[in-house]
Amino acid sequence: MGFFDKFKNKKAQSSPQPAEPQSVEPQFAEPQFFEESGGVSKEEAIRQFQGLHLAPDTPIGVVGGDCHYGGFSCPDALVVFFNGDEAHPMRIEKSAFMTVKEIVADIRFYMQAGKPDEAMSCAIQGLQKQEMDWELYELAAILFWRFRHIENANALFLAAYRCEDCPCKAHMLCQAAATFCIMRKPDEGLAYYMKALEKEPGNPETLHDLGGFYWDNGDLRKAAGYYFQALAADPCYFDSYEELSNLFKQVGGLDWKQPFMDCFQNKKPMAASQLKKAEADMERLLEGQHDGK
């Protein structure tokens, strides 16, 4: 078996089949790592790789010079041996030698490749460095949310918001608000949506999210109002067209259901005059529902 095969998620090779077939669980041998390889200590190796960005999931190697090495860049670490000493590999965590920005690049690589587990491994390495970085916090929050660790996601969105160089503070507040709602803390959720609106008045994402908040809480009038406000702020905020299509369907405005869905699906904004007419019709429909109670 080659050196790299020990660190790949491969099933063990099956032995010759017995006379009577039987189910056998594959056995995995845990790789052993060492603090020294080929006369190079782990501390020396960390200094050698300091600040180096290695392509993820890629073999590496340098031959010649005073010290040559080979290894593999894993999601959360570098597995490497020095001077041909394959029998004594060492494992160096990414947090020991990579910068936060380099780790963020690896997180994005794995997320774009559809590998959330590997991306999470990278994110944990980045967080271990304990350096404030809004991009790291946001990506880690998204991953924690995906894995349903909502409280962690909430804390990380707020940490991203608190970073002075964060260029999208309203978005981070909206994400934090959404996680508060998932944790069944609607009062905190609404407070953070309002804080986002105060931070960036007229932000269509915040207005749209407030529409969703009020719809979830049964206030269709406020929900519709915020969706229309989102489109007034940005007629190309197409998610609000989809929600208004669904809302028109719910309140019986079937004449508007398809036009709004067409705008969403075709990514074509509705004319301002049509939006005003639709908003007036929505108001009448909601008033009729109220009068009918």
N, C-alpha and C positions, 0 to 999 in steps of 0.2 A: 504494500500500500504506500502510495506517495505521501509526501509530507502534507500537502494541502488537503488531501482526502480526509484527514482526521478532523478537520474543522468545517466540513460541509455536512449538511443535514441529509445524509444518505442512509438508506437502509442497509443493514448488514447483509453480506452475501450469504445466500442460503446454502446449507450443507447438502450433500447428496440425500435424496428423499429416502426415508425408511420404507420398509415393505408395506406398513400400514400408514396411510397419510394421517397427519395430525397437525393441529394448529399450534404454531410456535411463535411466541412473541419475539420480535427482533430485539437483539441485545445491543446497547450502545455503550461503548467504553468512553468514560469521561476523559478528555485530554488532560495531560498533566503539564503544568507550566513551571518555569524555573526563574530564579532571580538573576541568573547569569547564563550566558550562552556564548560559546566560542571565545571565552576570555573577556567578554564585555558585560559589565554589570547593568542592571536595570536603570540605575541612575544615569550612567553614561549613555545608555540608549535613549533615554528621555531627552537628554541634552542634545543628542545628535538629531533627533526628529523634531525638536522644538520649532513651532511655527510652520511646520511642513504640512501641506494639505495633500493627502493622498486620495486618489480617486476611489470612491467606495466600491466594495465588492470586487476588488481588483488585485491580482498578484503584483507584488513589487519586488525589486531586486537591484542591487548594485554589485558589480564584480570588479575587482581590482582596487588598488590603493591600499592604505593601511588597514582598512576594515571593510569587508564586503558582507552583504546580508541578503536574505530572501525572506519573503513573508506574504501575508495576505491582509488586506484592509477589510475588516469586518464592520458590521453596523456600529458597534460600540467600542471597538478596540482594534489595535494592530497586533497581529500575531506574527512574530519575527524570530529568526535565528541568525546568528552571526558566524562568519568564517567557516561555513559548511557544517556547523554543529546542529544538524537537524534533530538530533536526539534530545536537545535541550532548548525547546522553544520558550519564548517568554511572551507574556500578554501585557500590552501597555494600553491602558484605557485612554480614550480620545481626550478626556478632560485633562490628562497629564501633559499633553504636548500640542494640542490644537487650540486655536483661538475660537472664541464664541462664534464669530462670523463664519469661520470655516465649518464649524459644527452645524450652524444654521443652513449652510449650503448643502450639507449631507442630508439634513432633515428634509429639505425641499426635494432633493433627489429621490429619496425613498417615498415621499408622499406622492410625487408625480408618477412614480413607477407602480403605485398601488400597493405599497408594502407598509401598512401602518405599524406593524409590530417592530420592524426595523427602524422606522422613523421615531417611534417612541423610545427605543434604545438610545438613539442619538440624542433625543431631547433630554433624557435623564442625564446623559453625560454633560450636556450644556448647562443644565441647572446645577450640577455639582460644582461648577466653576464659581457660582455665587456672584456673578457679574450682572449688573442691570443691563438688559438688552430687550427692547420692546418686541423685536421680531421673534426672538427666542421665546419670550413669554407667550406671544400670540400663537405661534405654531404649537407649543407645548399645550396650551389651553385647548386648541382645536383637537389635539390628539386625546387629551384626557376626556374631553366631551364625547368623542367617538367611543371611547371605552367605558363611558357612563360613570366616570369619576367627576361628578358635576361640581362638587365643592372645590376640588383642585382646579378645575377649569375656571370657576368663578374667581378664585384668588389670583390666578395667573392673568386673566383679562384685566383685573383691577391693577395688578402690578405693571402690566403693559401701559395702562392709562397713566400711571404715575411717572413713567419715564419722561423726562423733559423733552427728549427728541422725538417722541411719538407723534407722527403727523396725522393720525386718525383717531383722535381722542374720543370723538362722539361714537365712532364705531365700537371702540373698546367698551364704552359705557353701555351701549346697546347690547353687546354680547354678555356683559356682566348682568344686565337687567334680565335677559332671557334665561340665564342660568338661575337667577333668584326665583323666577317664575317656575322653573322646573323643580326647584327645591320647595315649592309651595310656599313661597314668601312673596305674594303679589304686592304687598305694600312697599317692600324694598325694591321690587322690580319696577314699579311705577315711579318710585323716587329716582331711580337711576335713569329711566327713560327721560324724565323731566330734566334731570341734570344734563343729559346729552343734548336735549333741545336748547337748554340754556347756554351750553357750551358752543353750539353751532345752530343758531336759529334758522329754520327753513331747511335743515338737512333732510333730504327725502327719505333716507334710510330710517332715521329716527321717527319721522312722521308715519311711514309705512309700518314700522314695528309697533307704534302706538295703536294703529288701526287693528293690528293683530291682537294686541293686549286687550283692547276693549271688546273685540269680537269674542275672544275666549271667555271674557267675563260677562257676556250677555248684553252689552250696551251697543246695539247695532247702529244707533244714531251717531255716537262718537266714533265708532269704527269707520263708518262710511265717511264721516267728516275728515278724519285723518288721512284716509286713502286719497280722497280728492285733493287734500292739501299737498300730499306727496306729489301728485301729478301736476298741481299748479306750480310747485317748486321746480319740478323736472318732468316734462311730458314724456320723457324717454325712460322713466323709472318703471319698467314693464311689469315687474312683479305686482304692482298695485292694480294693473289692468286685470290680471288673473284673479286677484282677490275680489275686486269689484264685480267681475263676471259671476263668481260664486255667490257673492252677496245678493246681487240682483236676482239670481235664481232662487235664493232662499226666501226673499221677500215678495216674489211673484212678478218681478220686472223682466219677463222673458224677452221683451223686445230689445233689451240692452245686453242680455247675457252673451249672445254670440258676437256682437260688435266688439265688446271688451275682450273676449277671448281671442278674437282675430288679431286685435292689436298686440296682445301678449305673444301669440304664436308667430306672427309675422314680423314682430319687432318694428311695428310702424305706429307712431303716436297718433292719437285722435286729435282732430281739430279742436281748438280752444272753444269754439262756439258749441260744438257737440258735447264737450265735457260739461259746459255750463248747463246745457239742456238735460244731460244725464243726471247731474247733481240735483237739479230741481225735481226731476221725476223721482229720484231716490227719496228726497225729502217728502214728497207726496205719498209715496208708498209706505214709508215708515210712519207718517202721520195717520194713514188709514189703518195700519196695524194697531197703533195706539188707540184710535177711536173705537176699533172693533173689540177691544178687550172689555 
